[in-house]
Amino acid sequence: MTATETKTLTETATLKPWKLILENDDQLIYDHVIESVVRIIPRSELSLEQAEAKVLEAHERGCSILLVTHFERAEFLKDLFASCIPPIPTRIEAD
């Protein structure tokens, strides 16, 4: 393994986790939110049943953690939700 490969593996392993949080919005249609979550987050990370449970949790409690990932990906996913029509409110927080 080269020094560059070692550095890259070390950097990847030390990325701080960030939470992507779905926020409730009573103005949005429930099915639109579920369809958007399933479309944006790969099924290997969040199944349809899990997506439905997360959306219901956000509706009942005000928010729900969709997933935990590194900052750049969390920010990218947040932007994808913001680009939905109508936009799906999400935020990111350090874990």
PyMOL commands that set and color helices and strands:
alter all, ss='L'
color gray80, all
select helices_A, chain A and resi 3-13+30-40+48-61+71-82
alter helices_A, ss='H'
color red, helices_A
select strands_A, chain A and resi 17-23+63-70+90-94
alter strands_A, ss='S'
color yellow, strands_A
deselect
rebuild
show_as cartoon
